[in-house]
Amino acid sequence: MMSHIRRTLSLLRGCSGVCRCQTRTCSSLLTASGGDASGFVLLSRSTDVYQNLALEDWIDAKVDLQQRSILLLWRNRPAVVIGRHQNPWTECNLPAMRRAGIPLARRRSGGGTVFHDLGNLNLTFFTSKKAYDRQRNLKVVTEALRKLRPELDVQATDRFDILLKGHYKISGSASRLSRKSSYHHCTLLHSADRSALADVLRPSCPGIHSNATPSVPSPVANLVDHAPSLQWEELLDALADQYNAEFGFCSAATFVNPADESAFPGLSRAATELRGWEWTFGKTPKFSVQTLLDLTDVASSARSSARLHMEVKNGVIESCELDVPADWLPQRLSGELSGVLVGERFCPHRTAAGVSALLRSESGELHHRLHNLCDAVVSVMG
């Protein structure tokens, strides 16, 4: 199988003229009805996080997982992926992500926030709801690693993580169960950029109070930190072989192209929905913001502070209270600013645009102080 994996990897880097036909054939095979239960190992040719998440949803919705089980292997260019019930403002450093051009995606499964790049492998196990077994899936990963490098001390935990040497997290899990089908996906850190991971996986907004699912920070490691010679080709080969061995299949790894709309009809529309603000931010569980704002008048060096209290639902500001000392700014202006913010998205760019008309209505010292207050409010939004 090694030569097949190598050929697939080369195609992942650049599509050849044969990929369209092979992809369509694979898609037709997956959705064909009837026949005995069988398993497939698929490798996504895309490194776009939205396409790959949409591919997961497409397989879950379109493939008869009562008859077929699937292992999907996929990688993404740098991206941050949050769980369905998480708050992006408490999970990731949004300003750092914007500066680095790193997109944010919300998946449809639960669980915590993860950083993806080309050094991180994602595995998705699809099967019927009845056959759903996360520990067995993780056994595929741990047994493959032990066979590749017997010196690696890897163990799955009760939290469905995989630890290296009992301490370093190399894999985390999440899952989604439908009425008849299920999928369980996990990460596997091969050679991810850990400095980027540490930079983006920290809160960007202070003072948030929410019932959203929080991530549990853990020390992480890459497999190549402890097995420097471990190559992608042998890792993929071992995972495919172990999946077949564990579940009694005999599937060769086959690449698929989620960008091929003729092979995966409707997938591009689903990927567009996953990219949208309404899904990524608008699906955030209701939260409140209570924080202290530092204010400085640059002209006079005078300093003060204000209290901000917001209620945010579906990513939109439902209510806003600003308690600003009257000797800093007239209550009229802080009240007008609160009124402008209500109904706006909890988003720095939209808020900055929304308050521009209010800023133009003032001049002199009041303009400068109002501008300072607006900047402080906007900065809270990451």
C-alpha positions, -999 to 999 in steps of 0.1 A, spaced: 0 0 0 30 23 5 32 32 -32 -5 39 -33 -2 63 -4 28 80 -20 9 85 -52 -21 98 -33 1 123 -14 16 136 -46 -19 142 -59 -28 160 -27 -1 185 -36 -13 190 -71 -43 176 -91 -35 155 -121 -59 149 -150 -71 116 -136 -83 128 -102 -118 140 -113 -127 106 -127 -114 87 -97 -131 110 -73 -165 106 -90 -161 69 -91 -153 68 -54 -183 90 -46 -207 68 -66 -194 37 -48 -199 53 -14 -235 62 -21 -245 30 -39 -273 12 -21 -274 -24 -11 -246 -49 -8 -227 -62 22 -212 -39 49 -178 -27 38 -151 -2 47 -133 26 29 -102 46 36 -103 80 20 -78 108 18 -90 143 11 -70 162 -15 -82 195 -1 -64 214 26 -92 239 30 -108 236 65 -143 245 53 -143 220 25 -131 192 47 -156 200 74 -183 201 47 -170 168 34 -176 152 68 -212 165 68 -217 153 32 -206 118 40 -227 117 72 -258 129 53 -254 111 19 -237 78 26 -256 48 40 -235 42 71 -256 12 80 -239 -6 52 -205 12 50 -178 23 75 -153 50 64 -120 63 77 -114 98 63 -79 112 66 -74 150 60 -52 179 67 -57 217 67 -37 248 61 -34 268 93 -69 273 109 -85 273 143 -115 250 147 -140 255 176 -166 231 188 -203 236 180 -212 249 215 -181 271 221 -175 308 223 -147 320 199 -140 351 219 -130 331 249 -112 303 230 -89 320 206 -68 351 199 -89 367 171 -66 397 165 -35 374 162 -54 352 138 -64 382 116 -29 394 115 -16 360 105 -45 353 80 -56 322 100 -93 315 95 -118 304 122 -142 275 117 -170 261 138 -175 224 133 -209 206 139 -195 183 166 -189 192 202 -156 192 221 -129 218 224 -109 241 203 -79 229 182 -53 244 160 -48 228 126 -19 230 102 -3 207 77 16 191 106 -16 179 121 -35 149 108 -73 146 112 -90 112 113 -128 108 110 -144 75 117 -178 71 102 -202 43 110 -237 35 122 -249 48 155 -251 13 167 -214 6 159 -202 38 174 -171 31 196 -146 58 202 -122 37 223 -120 12 194 -113 40 170 -85 53 192 -71 18 194 -66 20 157 -43 50 162 -24 37 193 -18 3 178 -6 18 145 18 40 164 31 11 185 37 -10 154 55 19 137 77 29 167 75 3 196 94 27 218 65 53 218 45 52 250 10 61 238 -22 55 257 -59 65 251 -76 81 281 -111 80 295 -115 115 280 -108 101 246 -75 118 242 -42 101 234 -13 109 256 24 104 249 44 93 280 13 97 301 16 135 300 18 150 265 -14 153 245 -10 142 209 -46 137 200 -80 151 211 -115 138 201 -150 151 193 -180 134 178 -215 138 164 -243 113 166 -274 114 143 -305 93 144 -288 63 126 -252 74 119 -222 87 137 -188 101 132 -159 105 156 -130 126 146 -96 131 163 -64 150 157 -29 136 156 0 159 161 28 149 138 48 181 133 25 210 140 37 245 146 35 246 184 44 283 187 15 293 165 -7 269 185 2 287 217 -2 321 202 -38 316 188 -53 294 215 -58 320 242 -88 343 249 -91 376 230 -120 391 250 -119 399 288 -148 396 312 -170 371 293 -195 351 314 -210 322 295 -223 286 297 -204 278 265 -183 246 266 -148 256 277 -116 239 263 -94 221 288 -57 232 282 -32 204 281 6 202 274 11 190 239 38 173 219 45 163 183 52 127 174 84 138 156 97 153 189 100 117 201 103 98 168 122 122 145 123 97 116 86 92 114 74 101 79 39 110 67 38 82 42 45 54 68 21 70 93 -8 71 68 1 36 56 1 22 92 -32 39 100 -49 25 69 -36 -10 76 -46 -9 112 -81 3 104 -85 -26 80 -71 -51 106 -92 -38 134 -125 -39 115 -119 -67 91 -118 -46 59 -94 -47 30 -96 -12 16 -68 5 -2 -65 43 5 -83 63 -21 -81 101 -26 -112 123 -29 -116 159 -40 -143 177 -20 -140 207 -44 -155 185 -72 -191 195 -72 -200 169 -97 -188 142 -73 -201 158 -42 -232 178 -52 -242 205 -26 -209 203 -8 -197 238 -20 -229 254 -7 -223 237 27 -187 249 28 -199 285 21 -224 282 50 -195 271 73 -175 302 62 -203 326 71 -204 349 101 -238 337 110 -226 301 116 -191 309 129 -200 337 153 -238 338 153 -241 303 167 -222 313 199 -243 305 230 -256 336 247 -230 354 269 -225 386 288 -195 409 290 -186 427 323 -153 445 323 -135 477 333 -123 500 305 -92 521 309 -95 556 295 -68 581 287 -71 616 273 -40 619 252 -42 658 250 -43 663 288 -29 629 300 -60 627 322 -69 591 331 -102 575 341 -121 542 338 -156 531 328 -176 499 334 -191 480 305 -219 455 307 -232 438 275 -256 410 268 -249 392 235 -272 367 218 -266 350 184 -235 372 182 -256 404 183 -255 429 212 -289 428 229 -282 454 256 -254 477 265 -247 497 297 -218 521 300 -210 536 333 -187 565 326 -178 592 351 -196 624 343 -165 645 346 -150 625 318 -179 624 294 -215 637 296 -240 609 303 -258 619 271 -229 608 249 -222 575 267 -260 568 265 -260 575 228 -230 552 223 -248 524 241 -279 530 219 -258 528 187 -242 495 198 -275 477 206 -285 456 176 -250 455 161 -229 424 158 -203 418 185 -176 425 159 -149 452 160 -152 462 123 -190 465 124 -190 484 157 -163 508 145 -184 516 114 -215 519 135 -201 546 159 -185 567 131 -215 589 127 -217 596 164 -180 605 165 -186 630 136 -212 648 157 -186 660 183 -155 680 182 -126 691 205 -121 675 238 -154 657 238 -146 641 204 -112 629 217 -127 614 248 -156 598 230 -132 584 205 -111 569 233 -142 553 248 -152 539 215 -117 524 209 -119 508 244 -152 492 237 -141 480 203 -109 464 217 -131 443 240 -145 425 210 -111 412 198 
